[in-house]
Protein backbone atom coordinates (compact mmCIF):
# COMPACT_ATOMS: atom_id res chain seq x y z
CA UNK A 1 0.00 0.00 0.00
CA UNK A 2 1.12 3.58 -0.66
CA UNK A 3 1.07 4.46 3.01
CA UNK A 4 3.45 1.63 3.88
CA UNK A 5 6.43 2.21 1.60
CA UNK A 6 9.02 2.06 4.39
CA UNK A 7 9.36 0.16 7.68
CA UNK A 8 7.64 1.66 10.72
CA UNK A 9 9.93 4.00 12.65
CA UNK A 10 7.84 4.40 15.83
CA UNK A 11 4.99 2.05 16.62
CA UNK A 12 1.84 2.85 18.56
CA UNK A 13 -1.13 0.64 19.14
CA UNK A 14 -3.88 0.97 16.57
CA UNK A 15 -6.62 3.31 17.68
CA UNK A 16 -9.75 4.97 16.39
CA UNK A 17 -9.62 6.96 13.16
CA UNK A 18 -8.55 10.58 13.69
CA UNK A 19 -11.23 13.24 13.88
CA UNK A 20 -10.26 14.86 10.60
CA UNK A 21 -13.17 17.26 10.55
CA UNK A 22 -11.82 19.16 13.56
CA UNK A 23 -8.20 18.13 12.89
CA UNK A 24 -7.78 16.72 16.40
CA UNK A 25 -5.56 13.84 17.38
CA UNK A 26 -3.10 12.06 15.07
CA UNK A 27 -3.58 12.84 11.39
CA UNK A 28 -3.27 10.43 8.48
CA UNK A 29 -1.07 11.35 5.54
CA UNK A 30 -3.91 12.37 3.22
CA UNK A 31 -5.18 14.86 5.79
CA UNK A 32 -1.69 16.38 6.23
CA UNK A 33 -1.43 16.69 2.45
CA UNK A 34 -4.73 18.54 2.35
CA UNK A 35 -3.84 20.85 5.24
CA UNK A 36 -0.37 21.78 3.99
CA UNK A 37 -0.69 21.52 0.21
CA UNK A 38 2.27 19.12 0.11
CA UNK A 39 1.48 16.01 -1.99
CA UNK A 40 1.63 12.62 -0.31
CA UNK A 41 4.57 11.37 -2.45
CA UNK A 42 6.56 14.45 -1.40
CA UNK A 43 5.77 13.83 2.26
CA UNK A 44 7.06 10.26 1.95
CA UNK A 45 10.17 11.44 0.08
CA UNK A 46 11.00 14.06 2.73
CA UNK A 47 10.67 11.46 5.47
CA UNK A 48 12.76 8.89 3.60
CA UNK A 49 15.54 11.26 2.50
CA UNK A 50 15.75 13.83 5.26
CA UNK A 51 13.84 12.53 8.28
CA UNK A 52 11.39 15.45 8.06
CA UNK A 53 8.93 14.74 9.58
CA UNK A 54 9.12 11.42 11.43
CA UNK A 55 5.50 10.53 12.20
CA UNK A 56 4.49 7.76 14.53
CA UNK A 57 3.27 4.47 13.03
CA UNK A 58 0.48 2.11 13.85
CA UNK A 59 1.23 -1.59 14.19
CA UNK A 60 0.00 -1.91 10.60
CA UNK A 61 2.53 0.71 9.41
CA UNK A 62 0.20 3.66 8.85
CA UNK A 63 1.69 7.09 9.48
CA UNK A 64 0.12 9.23 12.18
CA UNK A 65 1.17 12.90 12.19
CA UNK A 66 1.01 15.00 15.34
CA UNK A 67 0.97 18.83 15.66
CA UNK A 68 4.77 19.00 15.70
CA UNK A 69 4.97 16.97 12.48
CA UNK A 70 2.35 19.16 10.84
CA UNK A 71 4.26 22.33 11.75
CA UNK A 72 7.48 20.86 10.40
CA UNK A 73 5.82 20.13 7.07
CA UNK A 74 4.49 23.67 6.88
CA UNK A 75 7.91 25.16 7.68
CA UNK A 76 9.57 22.83 5.19
CA UNK A 77 7.22 23.98 2.48
CA UNK A 78 7.70 27.65 3.40
CA UNK A 79 11.48 27.36 3.12
CA UNK A 80 11.31 25.44 -0.17
CA UNK A 81 8.84 27.92 -1.62
CA UNK A 82 11.35 30.62 -0.74
CA UNK A 83 13.94 29.00 -2.99
CA UNK A 84 15.86 26.83 -0.53
CA UNK A 85 16.83 23.31 -1.49
CA UNK A 86 14.87 20.65 0.40
CA UNK A 87 18.05 19.16 1.85
CA UNK A 88 19.16 22.52 3.27
CA UNK A 89 15.68 23.27 4.61
CA UNK A 90 15.65 19.91 6.39
CA UNK A 91 19.03 20.62 8.01
CA UNK A 92 17.76 23.93 9.33
CA UNK A 93 14.61 22.37 10.74
CA UNK A 94 16.43 19.48 12.34
CA UNK A 95 18.99 21.79 13.97
CA UNK A 96 16.75 24.63 15.10
CA UNK A 97 13.03 23.90 14.95
CA UNK A 98 11.19 24.12 18.29
CA UNK A 99 7.58 24.44 17.14
CA UNK A 100 6.65 28.01 18.03
CA UNK A 101 7.82 31.35 19.35
CA UNK A 102 9.78 34.24 17.86
CA UNK A 103 13.10 32.69 18.93
CA UNK A 104 12.36 29.52 16.99
CA UNK A 105 11.39 31.57 13.95
CA UNK A 106 14.67 33.48 14.18
CA UNK A 107 16.57 30.21 14.21
CA UNK A 108 14.65 29.16 11.13
CA UNK A 109 15.61 32.28 9.17
CA UNK A 110 17.81 30.70 6.47
CA UNK A 111 19.41 34.02 5.55
CA UNK A 112 20.52 34.71 9.13
CA UNK A 113 21.86 31.15 9.36
CA UNK A 114 23.95 31.59 6.20
CA UNK A 115 25.18 35.04 7.22
CA UNK A 116 26.36 33.59 10.54
CA UNK A 117 28.02 30.67 8.76
CA UNK A 118 29.87 33.01 6.39
CA UNK A 119 31.09 35.19 9.25
CA UNK A 120 32.23 32.09 11.15
CA UNK A 121 34.27 30.91 8.15
CA UNK A 122 35.87 34.35 7.76
CA UNK A 123 36.69 34.54 11.48
CA UNK A 124 38.33 31.09 11.39
CA UNK A 125 40.13 31.96 8.12
CA UNK A 126 38.54 28.84 6.67
CA UNK A 127 38.83 29.46 2.93
CA UNK A 128 37.46 26.03 1.98
CA UNK A 129 34.52 26.44 4.36
CA UNK A 130 33.83 29.94 3.00
CA UNK A 131 33.77 28.65 -0.58
CA UNK A 132 31.48 25.81 0.45
CA UNK A 133 29.03 28.16 2.14
CA UNK A 134 29.01 30.50 -0.85
CA UNK A 135 28.17 27.62 -3.20
CA UNK A 136 25.31 26.55 -0.94
CA UNK A 137 24.13 30.15 -0.75
CA UNK A 138 23.21 30.10 -4.43
CA UNK A 139 20.41 27.64 -3.65
CA UNK A 140 18.76 29.99 -1.20
CA UNK A 141 16.90 32.43 -3.44
CA UNK A 142 17.14 35.24 -5.99
CA UNK A 143 20.34 37.26 -6.27
CA UNK A 144 18.62 40.43 -5.05
CA UNK A 145 17.30 38.63 -1.98
CA UNK A 146 20.73 37.14 -1.27
CA UNK A 147 22.26 40.57 -1.61
CA UNK A 148 19.85 42.23 0.82
CA UNK A 149 19.48 39.43 3.35
CA UNK A 150 22.98 37.89 3.40
CA UNK A 151 25.78 39.56 1.46
CA UNK A 152 25.23 43.21 2.40
CA UNK A 153 24.81 42.39 6.13
CA UNK A 154 27.95 40.23 6.02
CA UNK A 155 29.97 42.93 4.25
CA UNK A 156 28.79 45.50 6.78
CA UNK A 157 29.67 43.21 9.69
CA UNK A 158 33.11 42.48 8.23
CA UNK A 159 33.81 46.21 7.88
CA UNK A 160 32.70 46.92 11.44
CA UNK A 161 34.77 44.09 12.89
CA UNK A 162 37.81 45.22 10.92
CA UNK A 163 37.46 48.80 12.20
CA UNK A 164 37.14 47.46 15.77
CA UNK A 165 40.26 45.36 15.29
CA UNK A 166 38.39 42.08 15.76
CA UNK A 167 39.50 40.65 12.40
CA UNK A 168 42.76 41.13 10.56
CA UNK A 169 43.47 42.70 7.18
CA UNK A 170 44.11 39.20 5.86
CA UNK A 171 40.66 38.02 6.94
CA UNK A 172 39.03 41.12 5.43
CA UNK A 173 40.89 40.57 2.16
CA UNK A 174 39.90 36.90 2.06
CA UNK A 175 36.22 37.78 2.47
CA UNK A 176 36.39 40.64 -0.02
CA UNK A 177 38.06 38.49 -2.66
CA UNK A 178 35.67 35.55 -2.29
CA UNK A 179 32.52 37.69 -2.17
CA UNK A 180 33.76 39.83 -5.04
CA UNK A 181 34.36 36.74 -7.17
CA UNK A 182 30.87 35.47 -6.38
CA UNK A 183 29.24 38.79 -7.31
CA UNK A 184 31.18 39.04 -10.57
CA UNK A 185 30.14 35.53 -11.56
CA UNK A 186 26.52 36.25 -10.70
CA UNK A 187 26.71 39.48 -12.67
CA UNK A 188 27.65 37.59 -15.82
CA UNK A 189 24.54 35.42 -15.45
CA UNK A 190 22.18 38.15 -14.25
CA UNK A 191 18.92 39.08 -16.02
CA UNK A 192 20.23 42.41 -17.30
CA UNK A 193 23.24 40.86 -19.05
CA UNK A 194 21.32 40.81 -22.35
CA UNK A 195 19.71 44.25 -22.01
CA UNK A 196 20.35 47.02 -24.52
CA UNK A 197 20.13 49.68 -21.80
CA UNK A 198 23.57 49.96 -20.24
CA UNK A 199 24.56 51.40 -16.87
CA UNK A 200 28.20 52.37 -16.37
CA UNK A 201 29.61 51.73 -12.89
CA UNK A 202 32.95 52.92 -11.55
CA UNK A 203 34.76 53.83 -8.33
CA UNK A 204 36.24 57.26 -7.69
CA UNK A 205 39.79 57.68 -8.92
CA UNK A 206 41.33 57.24 -5.45
CA UNK A 207 38.97 54.50 -4.26
CA UNK A 208 39.84 50.79 -4.22
CA UNK A 209 36.72 49.38 -2.56
CA UNK A 210 34.38 48.02 -5.22
CA UNK A 211 32.25 45.41 -3.41
CA UNK A 212 29.45 47.86 -2.67
CA UNK A 213 29.43 48.93 -6.31
CA UNK A 214 29.23 45.29 -7.40
CA UNK A 215 26.13 44.99 -5.23
CA UNK A 216 24.65 48.04 -6.94
CA UNK A 217 25.42 46.46 -10.31
CA UNK A 218 23.44 43.37 -9.24
CA UNK A 219 20.46 45.55 -8.37
CA UNK A 220 20.65 47.37 -11.69
CA UNK A 221 20.70 44.07 -13.55
CA UNK A 222 17.63 42.87 -11.69
CA UNK A 223 15.87 46.05 -12.84
CA UNK A 224 16.61 45.45 -16.50
CA UNK A 225 19.84 47.42 -16.95
CA UNK A 226 23.03 45.91 -18.31
CA UNK A 227 25.88 46.78 -15.92
CA UNK A 228 29.22 47.73 -17.47
CA UNK A 229 31.58 47.53 -14.51
CA UNK A 230 34.86 49.48 -14.63
CA UNK A 231 35.75 48.86 -11.00
CA UNK A 232 38.27 50.49 -8.68
CA UNK A 233 40.32 53.66 -9.28
CA UNK A 234 38.53 54.86 -12.40
CA UNK A 235 39.57 58.42 -13.35
CA UNK A 236 37.10 60.85 -14.94
CA UNK A 237 38.83 60.55 -18.29
CA UNK A 238 38.14 56.80 -18.37
CA UNK A 239 34.49 57.43 -17.54
CA UNK A 240 34.30 59.92 -20.42
CA UNK A 241 35.86 57.42 -22.84
CA UNK A 242 33.48 54.66 -21.77
CA UNK A 243 30.45 56.94 -22.14
CA UNK A 244 31.48 57.82 -25.68
CA UNK A 245 31.94 54.13 -26.51
CA UNK A 246 28.78 52.57 -25.07
CA UNK A 247 26.28 55.46 -24.61
CA UNK A 248 24.95 54.37 -21.18
CA UNK A 249 21.59 55.55 -19.89
CA UNK A 250 23.08 56.03 -16.43
CA UNK A 251 26.42 56.38 -14.64
CA UNK A 252 26.85 55.17 -11.05
CA UNK A 253 29.97 56.13 -9.10
CA UNK A 254 31.13 54.88 -5.70
CA UNK A 255 33.25 56.57 -3.03
CA UNK A 256 33.80 54.76 0.26
CA UNK A 257 36.45 57.06 1.79
CA UNK A 258 35.69 60.76 1.44
CA UNK A 259 38.58 62.63 -0.22
CA UNK A 260 39.82 65.92 1.21
CA UNK A 261 37.52 68.79 0.34
CA UNK A 262 39.65 70.28 -2.43
CA UNK A 263 40.30 66.88 -4.02
CA UNK A 264 36.64 65.96 -3.74
CA UNK A 265 35.58 69.17 -5.50
CA UNK A 266 38.08 68.53 -8.28
CA UNK A 267 36.85 64.97 -8.82
CA UNK A 268 33.15 65.87 -8.67
CA UNK A 269 33.66 68.64 -11.22
CA UNK A 270 35.56 66.32 -13.54
CA UNK A 271 33.03 63.47 -13.25
CA UNK A 272 30.16 65.90 -13.88
CA UNK A 273 31.93 67.14 -16.98
CA UNK A 274 32.62 63.59 -18.16
CA UNK A 275 28.98 62.53 -17.70
CA UNK A 276 27.64 65.67 -19.42
CA UNK A 277 23.95 64.96 -20.23
CA UNK A 278 24.03 61.37 -18.93
CA UNK A 279 22.32 61.09 -15.49
CA UNK A 280 24.79 60.19 -12.76
CA UNK A 281 24.53 59.08 -9.14
CA UNK A 282 27.12 58.62 -6.39
CA UNK A 283 26.87 56.08 -3.58
CA UNK A 284 29.11 54.56 -0.94
CA UNK A 285 29.91 55.45 2.65
CA UNK A 286 31.90 58.53 1.59
CA UNK A 287 29.19 60.09 -0.56
CA UNK A 288 27.16 61.76 2.20
CA UNK A 289 29.97 64.13 3.18
CA UNK A 290 30.17 65.56 -0.34
CA UNK A 291 26.47 65.38 -1.21
CA UNK A 292 26.31 69.18 -1.55
CA UNK A 293 29.01 69.16 -4.24
CA UNK A 294 27.40 66.29 -6.11
CA UNK A 295 23.95 67.87 -6.20
CA UNK A 296 25.38 71.27 -7.11
CA UNK A 297 26.85 69.71 -10.26
CA UNK A 298 23.61 67.96 -11.25
CA UNK A 299 24.30 64.52 -9.76
CA UNK A 300 22.23 62.47 -7.35
CA UNK A 301 23.26 60.80 -4.07
CA UNK A 302 22.25 57.18 -3.51
CA UNK A 303 19.66 56.90 -0.70
CA UNK A 304 20.65 54.99 2.41
CA UNK A 305 17.58 52.77 2.09
CA UNK A 306 18.18 50.31 -0.79
CA UNK A 307 14.43 50.01 -1.35
CA UNK A 308 14.30 53.71 -2.31
CA UNK A 309 17.03 53.43 -4.94
CA UNK A 310 14.79 52.09 -7.69
CA UNK A 311 12.44 55.06 -7.45
CA UNK A 312 15.37 57.50 -7.61
CA UNK A 313 16.73 55.77 -10.71
CA UNK A 314 13.34 55.83 -12.40
CA UNK A 315 13.10 59.59 -11.86
CA UNK A 316 16.65 60.09 -13.13
CA UNK A 317 16.06 58.05 -16.27
CA UNK A 318 12.79 59.83 -17.02
CA UNK A 319 14.48 63.19 -16.59
CA UNK A 320 17.44 62.08 -18.69
CA UNK A 321 15.27 60.85 -21.56
CA UNK A 322 13.47 64.21 -21.63
CA UNK A 323 16.72 66.15 -22.11
CA UNK A 324 17.95 66.87 -25.62
CA UNK A 325 21.10 65.10 -26.72
CA UNK A 326 24.23 67.22 -26.35
CA UNK A 327 25.14 69.17 -29.44
CA UNK A 328 28.04 67.86 -31.46
CA UNK A 329 30.51 70.02 -33.25
CA UNK A 330 30.29 69.81 -37.05
CA UNK A 331 33.29 68.35 -38.74
CA UNK A 332 35.50 70.78 -40.57
CA UNK A 333 35.64 70.16 -44.26
CA UNK A 334 39.00 69.40 -45.70
CA UNK A 335 40.24 72.07 -48.09
VOGU-3710 file (C-alpha; in Angstrom, 3 decimals, decimal comma):
1> xxxxxxxxxx> 0,000/0,000/0,000  1,122/3,583/-0,659  1,068/4,459/3,014  3,449/1,627/3,882  6,428/2,208/1,595  9,021/2,057/4,387  9,361/0,161/7,685  7,640/1,655/10,725  9,932/4,000/12,653  7,841/4,398/15,833
11> xxxxxxxxxx> 4,987/2,052/16,620  1,843/2,852/18,561  -1,131/0,637/19,140  -3,884/0,970/16,569  -6,623/3,314/17,678  -9,747/4,973/16,385  -9,618/6,958/13,163  -8,549/10,577/13,687  -11,233/13,240/13,878  -10,258/14,862/10,599
21> xxxxxxxxxx> -13,165/17,259/10,548  -11,824/19,155/13,560  -8,198/18,132/12,889  -7,783/16,716/16,400  -5,556/13,836/17,382  -3,097/12,058/15,072  -3,584/12,836/11,385  -3,267/10,428/8,476  -1,069/11,355/5,540  -3,906/12,366/3,216
31> xxxxxxxxxx> -5,176/14,864/5,795  -1,693/16,377/6,231  -1,432/16,689/2,446  -4,731/18,545/2,346  -3,837/20,854/5,239  -0,372/21,781/3,993  -0,693/21,518/0,214  2,272/19,124/0,107  1,485/16,011/-1,991  1,628/12,616/-0,309
41> xxxxxxxxxx> 4,569/11,373/-2,454  6,557/14,450/-1,403  5,775/13,831/2,259  7,062/10,263/1,947  10,172/11,445/0,076  10,997/14,055/2,726  10,668/11,458/5,468  12,764/8,886/3,602  15,539/11,255/2,497  15,755/13,835/5,265
51> xxxxxxxxxx> 13,843/12,533/8,281  11,387/15,448/8,060  8,932/14,742/9,579  9,121/11,419/11,434  5,504/10,530/12,202  4,486/7,755/14,533  3,270/4,475/13,031  0,478/2,108/13,853  1,233/-1,592/14,187  0,005/-1,915/10,598
61> xxxxxxxxxx> 2,532/0,707/9,411  0,197/3,657/8,851  1,692/7,089/9,481  0,116/9,231/12,176  1,170/12,899/12,187  1,011/15,002/15,339  0,970/18,828/15,659  4,769/18,999/15,702  4,970/16,966/12,476  2,348/19,165/10,839
71> xxxxxxxxxx> 4,257/22,325/11,753  7,484/20,865/10,398  5,822/20,130/7,065  4,489/23,674/6,877  7,906/25,159/7,676  9,571/22,833/5,187  7,217/23,985/2,476  7,705/27,648/3,398  11,483/27,356/3,116  11,314/25,439/-0,165
81> xxxxxxxxxx> 8,840/27,924/-1,618  11,346/30,625/-0,737  13,938/29,002/-2,988  15,864/26,833/-0,534  16,825/23,307/-1,491  14,867/20,652/0,400  18,054/19,159/1,847  19,158/22,523/3,272  15,677/23,267/4,610  15,646/19,906/6,394
91> xxxxxxxxxx> 19,027/20,621/8,015  17,756/23,930/9,335  14,612/22,374/10,735  16,435/19,475/12,342  18,989/21,795/13,970  16,747/24,631/15,098  13,027/23,899/14,949  11,186/24,123/18,286  7,579/24,438/17,144  6,646/28,011/18,033
101> xxxxxxxxxx> 7,823/31,349/19,352  9,784/34,235/17,862  13,096/32,693/18,930  12,364/29,515/16,985  11,394/31,567/13,948  14,674/33,477/14,185  16,573/30,213/14,207  14,646/29,157/11,133  15,612/32,284/9,165  17,811/30,699/6,472
111> xxxxxxxxxx> 19,407/34,018/5,552  20,518/34,706/9,127  21,857/31,155/9,356  23,946/31,589/6,199  25,183/35,041/7,220  26,359/33,595/10,538  28,024/30,667/8,760  29,871/33,007/6,388  31,091/35,187/9,255  32,226/32,090/11,151
121> xxxxxxxxxx> 34,265/30,911/8,146  35,874/34,349/7,763  36,691/34,538/11,483  38,332/31,092/11,388  40,132/31,957/8,119  38,538/28,844/6,672  38,827/29,457/2,928  37,455/26,025/1,980  34,516/26,443/4,360  33,831/29,935/3,005
131> xxxxxxxxxx> 33,773/28,649/-0,575  31,481/25,808/0,445  29,029/28,159/2,136  29,006/30,500/-0,852  28,173/27,616/-3,202  25,313/26,553/-0,936  24,131/30,148/-0,745  23,215/30,098/-4,434  20,412/27,636/-3,652  18,758/29,991/-1,196
141> xxxxxxxxxx> 16,901/32,431/-3,445  17,138/35,240/-5,985  20,337/37,264/-6,269  18,615/40,433/-5,053  17,298/38,632/-1,980  20,727/37,142/-1,268  22,263/40,573/-1,612  19,850/42,235/0,816  19,481/39,428/3,349  22,979/37,886/3,403
151> xxxxxxxxxx> 25,781/39,558/1,456  25,229/43,213/2,404  24,813/42,386/6,132  27,948/40,227/6,016  29,965/42,927/4,252  28,786/45,498/6,783  29,674/43,209/9,686  33,114/42,481/8,230  33,814/46,207/7,880  32,699/46,920/11,442
161> xxxxxxxxxx> 34,768/44,094/12,894  37,812/45,222/10,919  37,461/48,800/12,202  37,140/47,463/15,768  40,261/45,363/15,287  38,394/42,085/15,757  39,499/40,649/12,402  42,763/41,126/10,556  43,467/42,702/7,178  44,114/39,196/5,859
171> xxxxxxxxxx> 40,658/38,020/6,938  39,033/41,121/5,432  40,889/40,568/2,159  39,902/36,896/2,061  36,224/37,776/2,472  36,387/40,643/-0,023  38,061/38,491/-2,659  35,673/35,552/-2,285  32,524/37,688/-2,166  33,756/39,830/-5,042
181> xxxxxxxxxx> 34,358/36,737/-7,168  30,865/35,468/-6,380  29,241/38,794/-7,307  31,183/39,037/-10,567  30,145/35,529/-11,555  26,523/36,245/-10,696  26,706/39,475/-12,666  27,650/37,585/-15,821  24,536/35,415/-15,448  22,182/38,148/-14,252
191> xxxxxxxxxx> 18,923/39,082/-16,022  20,229/42,413/-17,303  23,244/40,864/-19,050  21,318/40,806/-22,349  19,712/44,245/-22,011  20,354/47,019/-24,523  20,129/49,682/-21,799  23,571/49,965/-20,237  24,558/51,397/-16,875  28,199/52,372/-16,375
201> xxxxxxxxxx> 29,607/51,732/-12,887  32,949/52,916/-11,548  34,757/53,826/-8,334  36,243/57,256/-7,690  39,791/57,682/-8,921  41,333/57,241/-5,447  38,967/54,499/-4,260  39,844/50,787/-4,223  36,715/49,377/-2,559  34,380/48,015/-5,216
211> xxxxxxxxxx> 32,250/45,414/-3,405  29,448/47,858/-2,675  29,433/48,927/-6,311  29,225/45,286/-7,397  26,129/44,990/-5,228  24,654/48,043/-6,941  25,418/46,458/-10,311  23,445/43,375/-9,241  20,456/45,552/-8,373  20,650/47,368/-11,694
221> xxxxxxxxxx> 20,701/44,074/-13,547  17,631/42,874/-11,695  15,871/46,049/-12,836  16,605/45,453/-16,501  19,838/47,421/-16,947  23,031/45,910/-18,308  25,883/46,784/-15,925  29,215/47,730/-17,467  31,580/47,527/-14,515  34,856/49,477/-14,631
231> xxxxxxxxxx> 35,752/48,858/-10,995  38,268/50,487/-8,683  40,317/53,660/-9,277  38,533/54,860/-12,401  39,570/58,425/-13,346  37,098/60,846/-14,940  38,826/60,548/-18,295  38,142/56,798/-18,368  34,491/57,429/-17,543  34,295/59,921/-20,420
241> xxxxxxxxxx> 35,856/57,423/-22,842  33,482/54,664/-21,770  30,452/56,937/-22,140  31,478/57,823/-25,675  31,941/54,134/-26,507  28,776/52,574/-25,066  26,276/55,459/-24,614  24,950/54,373/-21,182  21,586/55,554/-19,893  23,079/56,034/-16,431
251> xxxxxxxxxx> 26,421/56,385/-14,640  26,851/55,168/-11,048  29,972/56,128/-9,097  31,132/54,883/-5,695  33,247/56,570/-3,029  33,803/54,757/0,262  36,451/57,057/1,793  35,691/60,756/1,440  38,575/62,632/-0,215  39,817/65,920/1,207
261> xxxxxxxxxx> 37,520/68,793/0,336  39,651/70,278/-2,430  40,304/66,877/-4,020  36,640/65,960/-3,743  35,579/69,166/-5,505  38,081/68,531/-8,283  36,848/64,973/-8,823  33,155/65,870/-8,672  33,664/68,637/-11,221  35,561/66,316/-13,545
271> xxxxxxxxxx> 33,031/63,474/-13,249  30,158/65,898/-13,880  31,926/67,141/-16,985  32,615/63,590/-18,162  28,981/62,525/-17,703  27,639/65,666/-19,420  23,953/64,956/-20,226  24,029/61,370/-18,931  22,316/61,086/-15,486  24,788/60,189/-12,757
281> xxxxxxxxxx> 24,525/59,084/-9,143  27,117/58,623/-6,386  26,869/56,081/-3,575  29,110/54,562/-0,936  29,910/55,448/2,646  31,896/58,526/1,586  29,187/60,091/-0,563  27,162/61,759/2,204  29,966/64,132/3,184  30,172/65,564/-0,345
291> xxxxxxxxxx> 26,472/65,375/-1,208  26,311/69,180/-1,553  29,012/69,158/-4,240  27,401/66,288/-6,112  23,952/67,866/-6,204  25,380/71,275/-7,115  26,855/69,714/-10,261  23,614/67,960/-11,250  24,301/64,517/-9,764  22,229/62,465/-7,347
301> xxxxxxxxxx> 23,258/60,802/-4,071  22,252/57,183/-3,508  19,663/56,900/-0,704  20,646/54,990/2,411  17,581/52,771/2,095  18,175/50,313/-0,795  14,430/50,012/-1,346  14,299/53,706/-2,314  17,035/53,428/-4,943  14,795/52,090/-7,693
311> xxxxxxxxxx> 12,438/55,061/-7,452  15,369/57,500/-7,612  16,726/55,767/-10,707  13,336/55,833/-12,401  13,097/59,591/-11,858  16,649/60,086/-13,129  16,057/58,053/-16,274  12,787/59,832/-17,023  14,481/63,186/-16,588  17,437/62,077/-18,695
321> xxxxxxxxxx> 15,268/60,850/-21,563  13,471/64,209/-21,633  16,721/66,146/-22,106  17,953/66,866/-25,624  21,096/65,101/-26,721  24,231/67,222/-26,352  25,139/69,167/-29,440  28,041/67,856/-31,462  30,512/70,021/-33,253  30,287/69,813/-37,046
331> xxxxx> 33,292/68,355/-38,738  35,501/70,779/-40,569  35,638/70,159/-44,258  38,999/69,401/-45,697  40,240/72,075/-48,090
//
